[in-house]
Amino acid sequence: MTDLVTLIAKTTPLERDLTFPYRTVEAADAARLGELYFTAYDTSVVGDSLDAALADMKESLAGKYGALLPAASHVALDEAGKIIAAVLVVDHAVGDDTPDTPFIIELITDRQHRRRGLAEDLVLATMDTLFNEGKSDVALRVEAGNSAALALYLSLDFRRWSPEETDDV
């Protein structure tokens, strides 16, 4: 079993221009998001087929992991307008062991576009959107051994959350 860490941060207004063009997620993005999901992760995470990844992404957009917040879910685009990274946010994660706050369920970057600031840009865009919608916090889960992801989230002032905490973070 994978050890997951729940992190939470205060939302903030955007204080710099983002590096890449981005827009909000649309229903028509499901196929590309499924492809991105399948190629970005190992099969142990997404299943052993593109069809499984596509189905999971369609279910994600349809609310399997919580009601999607389209305005806070963004995709980053390359110069040709192709989606190369995405962040999906739900109003609240499914389950009782998560904070009662918007929740990032996916942050995916194409393998060929990693280490360029896309993930950071997308999380900042999400935090800005949520801040402007009056949401004070955002949370997510990450594998405890994923040092690159942990470093990103810690640099964005996320901190460990546990179910014993109150929702007044």
Biotite code that builds the C-alpha atoms (Angstrom):
import biotite.structure as struc

atoms = struc.array([
    struc.Atom([0.000, 0.000, 0.000], chain_id="A", res_id=1, res_name="MET", atom_name="CA", element="C"),
    struc.Atom([1.217, 3.481, -0.857], chain_id="A", res_id=2, res_name="THR", atom_name="CA", element="C"),
    struc.Atom([1.664, 5.973, 1.959], chain_id="A", res_id=3, res_name="ASP", atom_name="CA", element="C"),
    struc.Atom([-0.257, 9.122, 1.119], chain_id="A", res_id=4, res_name="LEU", atom_name="CA", element="C"),
    struc.Atom([0.199, 12.481, 2.788], chain_id="A", res_id=5, res_name="VAL", atom_name="CA", element="C"),
    struc.Atom([-2.630, 15.019, 2.860], chain_id="A", res_id=6, res_name="THR", atom_name="CA", element="C"),
    struc.Atom([-1.459, 18.600, 2.445], chain_id="A", res_id=7, res_name="LEU", atom_name="CA", element="C"),
    struc.Atom([-3.378, 21.863, 2.761], chain_id="A", res_id=8, res_name="ILE", atom_name="CA", element="C"),
    struc.Atom([-2.597, 25.488, 1.916], chain_id="A", res_id=9, res_name="ALA", atom_name="CA", element="C"),
    struc.Atom([-4.210, 28.878, 2.051], chain_id="A", res_id=10, res_name="LYS", atom_name="CA", element="C"),
    struc.Atom([-5.400, 30.134, -1.305], chain_id="A", res_id=11, res_name="THR", atom_name="CA", element="C"),
    struc.Atom([-3.713, 33.275, -2.568], chain_id="A", res_id=12, res_name="THR", atom_name="CA", element="C"),
    struc.Atom([-4.128, 35.787, -5.372], chain_id="A", res_id=13, res_name="PRO", atom_name="CA", element="C"),
    struc.Atom([-1.795, 35.389, -8.327], chain_id="A", res_id=14, res_name="LEU", atom_name="CA", element="C"),
    struc.Atom([1.233, 37.621, -7.843], chain_id="A", res_id=15, res_name="GLU", atom_name="CA", element="C"),
    struc.Atom([3.116, 36.965, -11.095], chain_id="A", res_id=16, res_name="ARG", atom_name="CA", element="C"),
    struc.Atom([2.475, 36.209, -14.727], chain_id="A", res_id=17, res_name="ASP", atom_name="CA", element="C"),
    struc.Atom([2.325, 32.535, -15.543], chain_id="A", res_id=18, res_name="LEU", atom_name="CA", element="C"),
    struc.Atom([4.935, 31.021, -17.842], chain_id="A", res_id=19, res_name="THR", atom_name="CA", element="C"),
    struc.Atom([2.584, 29.105, -20.144], chain_id="A", res_id=20, res_name="PHE", atom_name="CA", element="C"),
    struc.Atom([-0.806, 29.813, -21.661], chain_id="A", res_id=21, res_name="PRO", atom_name="CA", element="C"),
    struc.Atom([-3.606, 28.072, -19.808], chain_id="A", res_id=22, res_name="TYR", atom_name="CA", element="C"),
    struc.Atom([-7.382, 27.860, -19.742], chain_id="A", res_id=23, res_name="ARG", atom_name="CA", element="C"),
    struc.Atom([-10.089, 26.131, -17.753], chain_id="A", res_id=24, res_name="THR", atom_name="CA", element="C"),
    struc.Atom([-10.879, 22.472, -18.332], chain_id="A", res_id=25, res_name="VAL", atom_name="CA", element="C"),
    struc.Atom([-13.711, 21.663, -20.729], chain_id="A", res_id=26, res_name="GLU", atom_name="CA", element="C"),
    struc.Atom([-15.717, 18.451, -21.145], chain_id="A", res_id=27, res_name="ALA", atom_name="CA", element="C"),
    struc.Atom([-14.249, 18.111, -24.644], chain_id="A", res_id=28, res_name="ALA", atom_name="CA", element="C"),
    struc.Atom([-10.789, 17.727, -23.053], chain_id="A", res_id=29, res_name="ASP", atom_name="CA", element="C"),
    struc.Atom([-11.594, 14.278, -21.634], chain_id="A", res_id=30, res_name="ALA", atom_name="CA", element="C"),
    struc.Atom([-9.861, 12.258, -24.371], chain_id="A", res_id=31, res_name="ALA", atom_name="CA", element="C"),
    struc.Atom([-6.652, 14.311, -24.297], chain_id="A", res_id=32, res_name="ARG", atom_name="CA", element="C"),
    struc.Atom([-6.634, 14.289, -20.498], chain_id="A", res_id=33, res_name="LEU", atom_name="CA", element="C"),
    struc.Atom([-6.989, 10.491, -20.552], chain_id="A", res_id=34, res_name="GLY", atom_name="CA", element="C"),
    struc.Atom([-4.038, 10.213, -22.950], chain_id="A", res_id=35, res_name="GLU", atom_name="CA", element="C"),
    struc.Atom([-1.979, 12.569, -20.817], chain_id="A", res_id=36, res_name="LEU", atom_name="CA", element="C"),
    struc.Atom([-2.901, 10.624, -17.674], chain_id="A", res_id=37, res_name="TYR", atom_name="CA", element="C"),
    struc.Atom([-1.906, 7.323, -19.292], chain_id="A", res_id=38, res_name="PHE", atom_name="CA", element="C"),
    struc.Atom([1.434, 8.513, -20.652], chain_id="A", res_id=39, res_name="THR", atom_name="CA", element="C"),
    struc.Atom([2.446, 10.604, -17.635], chain_id="A", res_id=40, res_name="ALA", atom_name="CA", element="C"),
    struc.Atom([2.276, 7.826, -15.041], chain_id="A", res_id=41, res_name="TYR", atom_name="CA", element="C"),
    struc.Atom([3.379, 4.233, -14.671], chain_id="A", res_id=42, res_name="ASP", atom_name="CA", element="C"),
    struc.Atom([0.764, 1.563, -15.344], chain_id="A", res_id=43, res_name="THR", atom_name="CA", element="C"),
    struc.Atom([0.693, 0.753, -11.619], chain_id="A", res_id=44, res_name="SER", atom_name="CA", element="C"),
    struc.Atom([-1.021, 4.118, -11.131], chain_id="A", res_id=45, res_name="VAL", atom_name="CA", element="C"),
    struc.Atom([-3.359, 4.353, -14.135], chain_id="A", res_id=46, res_name="VAL", atom_name="CA", element="C"),
    struc.Atom([-3.944, 0.750, -15.145], chain_id="A", res_id=47, res_name="GLY", atom_name="CA", element="C"),
    struc.Atom([-2.534, -1.238, -17.994], chain_id="A", res_id=48, res_name="ASP", atom_name="CA", element="C"),
    struc.Atom([-4.453, 0.272, -20.894], chain_id="A", res_id=49, res_name="SER", atom_name="CA", element="C"),
    struc.Atom([-5.232, 3.583, -22.484], chain_id="A", res_id=50, res_name="LEU", atom_name="CA", element="C"),
    struc.Atom([-8.921, 2.643, -22.376], chain_id="A", res_id=51, res_name="ASP", atom_name="CA", element="C"),
    struc.Atom([-8.756, 2.284, -18.578], chain_id="A", res_id=52, res_name="ALA", atom_name="CA", element="C"),
    struc.Atom([-7.072, 5.687, -18.268], chain_id="A", res_id=53, res_name="ALA", atom_name="CA", element="C"),
    struc.Atom([-9.654, 7.294, -20.576], chain_id="A", res_id=54, res_name="LEU", atom_name="CA", element="C"),
    struc.Atom([-12.508, 5.768, -18.583], chain_id="A", res_id=55, res_name="ALA", atom_name="CA", element="C"),
    struc.Atom([-11.018, 6.937, -15.287], chain_id="A", res_id=56, res_name="ASP", atom_name="CA", element="C"),
    struc.Atom([-10.548, 10.466, -16.623], chain_id="A", res_id=57, res_name="MET", atom_name="CA", element="C"),
    struc.Atom([-14.140, 10.597, -17.900], chain_id="A", res_id=58, res_name="LYS", atom_name="CA", element="C"),
    struc.Atom([-15.334, 9.385, -14.487], chain_id="A", res_id=59, res_name="GLU", atom_name="CA", element="C"),
    struc.Atom([-13.152, 12.022, -12.789], chain_id="A", res_id=60, res_name="SER", atom_name="CA", element="C"),
    struc.Atom([-14.721, 14.787, -14.873], chain_id="A", res_id=61, res_name="LEU", atom_name="CA", element="C"),
    struc.Atom([-18.183, 13.346, -14.159], chain_id="A", res_id=62, res_name="ALA", atom_name="CA", element="C"),
    struc.Atom([-17.710, 13.490, -10.374], chain_id="A", res_id=63, res_name="GLY", atom_name="CA", element="C"),
    struc.Atom([-16.426, 10.074, -9.302], chain_id="A", res_id=64, res_name="LYS", atom_name="CA", element="C"),
    struc.Atom([-13.898, 11.721, -6.954], chain_id="A", res_id=65, res_name="TYR", atom_name="CA", element="C"),
    struc.Atom([-16.026, 14.729, -6.034], chain_id="A", res_id=66, res_name="GLY", atom_name="CA", element="C"),
    struc.Atom([-17.910, 17.420, -7.920], chain_id="A", res_id=67, res_name="ALA", atom_name="CA", element="C"),
    struc.Atom([-15.486, 18.970, -10.392], chain_id="A", res_id=68, res_name="LEU", atom_name="CA", element="C"),
    struc.Atom([-14.847, 22.701, -10.058], chain_id="A", res_id=69, res_name="LEU", atom_name="CA", element="C"),
    struc.Atom([-14.317, 23.571, -13.735], chain_id="A", res_id=70, res_name="PRO", atom_name="CA", element="C"),
    struc.Atom([-13.363, 27.199, -13.057], chain_id="A", res_id=71, res_name="ALA", atom_name="CA", element="C"),
    struc.Atom([-10.540, 26.053, -10.742], chain_id="A", res_id=72, res_name="ALA", atom_name="CA", element="C"),
    struc.Atom([-9.406, 23.172, -12.983], chain_id="A", res_id=73, res_name="SER", atom_name="CA", element="C"),
    struc.Atom([-6.920, 24.266, -15.618], chain_id="A", res_id=74, res_name="HIS", atom_name="CA", element="C"),
    struc.Atom([-4.905, 22.954, -18.537], chain_id="A", res_id=75, res_name="VAL", atom_name="CA", element="C"),
    struc.Atom([-1.564, 24.301, -19.782], chain_id="A", res_id=76, res_name="ALA", atom_name="CA", element="C"),
    struc.Atom([-1.076, 24.504, -23.533], chain_id="A", res_id=77, res_name="LEU", atom_name="CA", element="C"),
    struc.Atom([1.943, 24.270, -25.794], chain_id="A", res_id=78, res_name="ASP", atom_name="CA", element="C"),
    struc.Atom([2.539, 26.655, -28.705], chain_id="A", res_id=79, res_name="GLU", atom_name="CA", element="C"),
    struc.Atom([0.221, 24.558, -30.909], chain_id="A", res_id=80, res_name="ALA", atom_name="CA", element="C"),
    struc.Atom([-2.596, 24.653, -28.344], chain_id="A", res_id=81, res_name="GLY", atom_name="CA", element="C"),
    struc.Atom([-2.140, 21.019, -27.237], chain_id="A", res_id=82, res_name="LYS", atom_name="CA", element="C"),
    struc.Atom([-2.746, 20.209, -23.579], chain_id="A", res_id=83, res_name="ILE", atom_name="CA", element="C"),
    struc.Atom([0.591, 19.401, -21.930], chain_id="A", res_id=84, res_name="ILE", atom_name="CA", element="C"),
    struc.Atom([-0.403, 19.612, -18.257], chain_id="A", res_id=85, res_name="ALA", atom_name="CA", element="C"),
    struc.Atom([-3.574, 19.712, -16.195], chain_id="A", res_id=86, res_name="ALA", atom_name="CA", element="C"),
    struc.Atom([-4.877, 20.236, -12.686], chain_id="A", res_id=87, res_name="VAL", atom_name="CA", element="C"),
    struc.Atom([-8.302, 18.893, -11.697], chain_id="A", res_id=88, res_name="LEU", atom_name="CA", element="C"),
    struc.Atom([-10.035, 20.264, -8.625], chain_id="A", res_id=89, res_name="VAL", atom_name="CA", element="C"),
    struc.Atom([-13.187, 19.065, -6.877], chain_id="A", res_id=90, res_name="VAL", atom_name="CA", element="C"),
    struc.Atom([-15.319, 20.856, -4.315], chain_id="A", res_id=91, res_name="ASP", atom_name="CA", element="C"),
    struc.Atom([-14.455, 18.251, -1.691], chain_id="A", res_id=92, res_name="HIS", atom_name="CA", element="C"),
    struc.Atom([-12.681, 14.913, -1.923], chain_id="A", res_id=93, res_name="ALA", atom_name="CA", element="C"),
    struc.Atom([-14.681, 11.731, -1.511], chain_id="A", res_id=94, res_name="VAL", atom_name="CA", element="C"),
    struc.Atom([-14.266, 10.214, 1.947], chain_id="A", res_id=95, res_name="GLY", atom_name="CA", element="C"),
    struc.Atom([-14.274, 11.353, 5.537], chain_id="A", res_id=96, res_name="ASP", atom_name="CA", element="C"),
    struc.Atom([-10.516, 11.575, 5.985], chain_id="A", res_id=97, res_name="ASP", atom_name="CA", element="C"),
    struc.Atom([-9.943, 14.768, 3.994], chain_id="A", res_id=98, res_name="THR", atom_name="CA", element="C"),
    struc.Atom([-10.433, 18.429, 4.869], chain_id="A", res_id=99, res_name="PRO", atom_name="CA", element="C"),
    struc.Atom([-13.751, 20.026, 3.957], chain_id="A", res_id=100, res_name="ASP", atom_name="CA", element="C"),
    struc.Atom([-12.212, 22.235, 1.299], chain_id="A", res_id=101, res_name="THR", atom_name="CA", element="C"),
    struc.Atom([-11.593, 22.228, -2.462], chain_id="A", res_id=102, res_name="PRO", atom_name="CA", element="C"),
    struc.Atom([-9.289, 19.352, -3.318], chain_id="A", res_id=103, res_name="PHE", atom_name="CA", element="C"),
    struc.Atom([-6.784, 18.827, -6.128], chain_id="A", res_id=104, res_name="ILE", atom_name="CA", element="C"),
    struc.Atom([-7.419, 15.290, -7.371], chain_id="A", res_id=105, res_name="ILE", atom_name="CA", element="C"),
    struc.Atom([-4.934, 15.336, -10.266], chain_id="A", res_id=106, res_name="GLU", atom_name="CA", element="C"),
    struc.Atom([-1.886, 17.319, -11.285], chain_id="A", res_id=107, res_name="LEU", atom_name="CA", element="C"),
    struc.Atom([-0.488, 15.824, -14.486], chain_id="A", res_id=108, res_name="ILE", atom_name="CA", element="C"),
    struc.Atom([2.419, 16.991, -16.633], chain_id="A", res_id=109, res_name="THR", atom_name="CA", element="C"),
    struc.Atom([3.465, 15.429, -19.928], chain_id="A", res_id=110, res_name="ASP", atom_name="CA", element="C"),
    struc.Atom([6.788, 13.635, -19.405], chain_id="A", res_id=111, res_name="ARG", atom_name="CA", element="C"),
    struc.Atom([8.440, 15.704, -22.152], chain_id="A", res_id=112, res_name="GLN", atom_name="CA", element="C"),
    struc.Atom([7.427, 18.987, -20.489], chain_id="A", res_id=113, res_name="HIS", atom_name="CA", element="C"),
    struc.Atom([8.420, 18.332, -16.872], chain_id="A", res_id=114, res_name="ARG", atom_name="CA", element="C"),
    struc.Atom([10.737, 20.583, -14.872], chain_id="A", res_id=115, res_name="ARG", atom_name="CA", element="C"),
    struc.Atom([9.555, 23.708, -16.704], chain_id="A", res_id=116, res_name="ARG", atom_name="CA", element="C"),
    struc.Atom([7.236, 25.161, -14.073], chain_id="A", res_id=117, res_name="GLY", atom_name="CA", element="C"),
    struc.Atom([3.943, 23.928, -15.546], chain_id="A", res_id=118, res_name="LEU", atom_name="CA", element="C"),
    struc.Atom([2.758, 22.205, -12.380], chain_id="A", res_id=119, res_name="ALA", atom_name="CA", element="C"),
    struc.Atom([3.615, 25.246, -10.270], chain_id="A", res_id=120, res_name="GLU", atom_name="CA", element="C"),
    struc.Atom([1.792, 27.549, -12.724], chain_id="A", res_id=121, res_name="ASP", atom_name="CA", element="C"),
    struc.Atom([-1.317, 25.382, -12.668], chain_id="A", res_id=122, res_name="LEU", atom_name="CA", element="C"),
    struc.Atom([-1.427, 25.156, -8.867], chain_id="A", res_id=123, res_name="VAL", atom_name="CA", element="C"),
    struc.Atom([-0.954, 28.934, -8.638], chain_id="A", res_id=124, res_name="LEU", atom_name="CA", element="C"),
    struc.Atom([-3.787, 29.458, -11.154], chain_id="A", res_id=125, res_name="ALA", atom_name="CA", element="C"),
    struc.Atom([-5.998, 27.160, -9.089], chain_id="A", res_id=126, res_name="THR", atom_name="CA", element="C"),
    struc.Atom([-5.131, 28.936, -5.848], chain_id="A", res_id=127, res_name="MET", atom_name="CA", element="C"),
    struc.Atom([-5.914, 32.291, -7.479], chain_id="A", res_id=128, res_name="ASP", atom_name="CA", element="C"),
    struc.Atom([-9.261, 31.099, -8.831], chain_id="A", res_id=129, res_name="THR", atom_name="CA", element="C"),
    struc.Atom([-10.283, 29.642, -5.482], chain_id="A", res_id=130, res_name="LEU", atom_name="CA", element="C"),
    struc.Atom([-9.142, 32.785, -3.652], chain_id="A", res_id=131, res_name="PHE", atom_name="CA", element="C"),
    struc.Atom([-11.247, 34.936, -5.986], chain_id="A", res_id=132, res_name="ASN", atom_name="CA", element="C"),
    struc.Atom([-14.227, 32.646, -5.374], chain_id="A", res_id=133, res_name="GLU", atom_name="CA", element="C"),
    struc.Atom([-13.907, 33.169, -1.612], chain_id="A", res_id=134, res_name="GLY", atom_name="CA", element="C"),
    struc.Atom([-12.415, 29.757, -0.814], chain_id="A", res_id=135, res_name="LYS", atom_name="CA", element="C"),
    struc.Atom([-9.728, 30.047, 1.843], chain_id="A", res_id=136, res_name="SER", atom_name="CA", element="C"),
    struc.Atom([-8.012, 26.668, 1.518], chain_id="A", res_id=137, res_name="ASP", atom_name="CA", element="C"),
    struc.Atom([-7.103, 23.973, -0.985], chain_id="A", res_id=138, res_name="VAL", atom_name="CA", element="C"),
    struc.Atom([-5.875, 20.458, -0.221], chain_id="A", res_id=139, res_name="ALA", atom_name="CA", element="C"),
    struc.Atom([-4.437, 17.438, -1.997], chain_id="A", res_id=140, res_name="LEU", atom_name="CA", element="C"),
    struc.Atom([-2.829, 14.061, -1.444], chain_id="A", res_id=141, res_name="ARG", atom_name="CA", element="C"),
    struc.Atom([0.614, 13.020, -2.549], chain_id="A", res_id=142, res_name="VAL", atom_name="CA", element="C"),
    struc.Atom([2.685, 9.876, -2.181], chain_id="A", res_id=143, res_name="GLU", atom_name="CA", element="C"),
    struc.Atom([5.033, 10.284, 0.767], chain_id="A", res_id=144, res_name="ALA", atom_name="CA", element="C"),
    struc.Atom([7.958, 9.111, -1.382], chain_id="A", res_id=145, res_name="GLY", atom_name="CA", element="C"),
    struc.Atom([7.327, 11.553, -4.238], chain_id="A", res_id=146, res_name="ASN", atom_name="CA", element="C"),
    struc.Atom([10.058, 14.017, -3.301], chain_id="A", res_id=147, res_name="SER", atom_name="CA", element="C"),
    struc.Atom([9.629, 16.202, -6.412], chain_id="A", res_id=148, res_name="ALA", atom_name="CA", element="C"),
    struc.Atom([5.918, 16.710, -5.755], chain_id="A", res_id=149, res_name="ALA", atom_name="CA", element="C"),
    struc.Atom([6.473, 17.287, -2.035], chain_id="A", res_id=150, res_name="LEU", atom_name="CA", element="C"),
    struc.Atom([9.142, 19.890, -2.805], chain_id="A", res_id=151, res_name="ALA", atom_name="CA", element="C"),
    struc.Atom([6.743, 21.683, -5.158], chain_id="A", res_id=152, res_name="LEU", atom_name="CA", element="C"),
    struc.Atom([3.887, 21.739, -2.666], chain_id="A", res_id=153, res_name="TYR", atom_name="CA", element="C"),
    struc.Atom([6.083, 22.787, 0.257], chain_id="A", res_id=154, res_name="LEU", atom_name="CA", element="C"),
    struc.Atom([7.477, 25.634, -1.861], chain_id="A", res_id=155, res_name="SER", atom_name="CA", element="C"),
    struc.Atom([3.868, 26.781, -2.340], chain_id="A", res_id=156, res_name="LEU", atom_name="CA", element="C"),
    struc.Atom([3.268, 26.791, 1.448], chain_id="A", res_id=157, res_name="ASP", atom_name="CA", element="C"),
    struc.Atom([1.299, 23.555, 1.678], chain_id="A", res_id=158, res_name="PHE", atom_name="CA", element="C"),
    struc.Atom([1.598, 21.832, 5.029], chain_id="A", res_id=159, res_name="ARG", atom_name="CA", element="C"),
    struc.Atom([0.636, 18.451, 6.420], chain_id="A", res_id=160, res_name="ARG", atom_name="CA", element="C"),
    struc.Atom([-3.005, 18.039, 7.424], chain_id="A", res_id=161, res_name="TRP", atom_name="CA", element="C"),
    struc.Atom([-4.465, 15.344, 9.642], chain_id="A", res_id=162, res_name="SER", atom_name="CA", element="C"),
    struc.Atom([-8.112, 14.421, 10.353], chain_id="A", res_id=163, res_name="PRO", atom_name="CA", element="C"),
    struc.Atom([-7.693, 15.495, 13.973], chain_id="A", res_id=164, res_name="GLU", atom_name="CA", element="C"),
    struc.Atom([-7.380, 19.139, 12.876], chain_id="A", res_id=165, res_name="GLU", atom_name="CA", element="C"),
    struc.Atom([-10.351, 21.415, 12.831], chain_id="A", res_id=166, res_name="THR", atom_name="CA", element="C"),
    struc.Atom([-11.423, 22.915, 9.531], chain_id="A", res_id=167, res_name="ASP", atom_name="CA", element="C"),
    struc.Atom([-10.181, 26.304, 10.764], chain_id="A", res_id=168, res_name="ASP", atom_name="CA", element="C"),
    struc.Atom([-6.716, 25.994, 9.304], chain_id="A", res_id=169, res_name="VAL", atom_name="CA", element="C"),
])
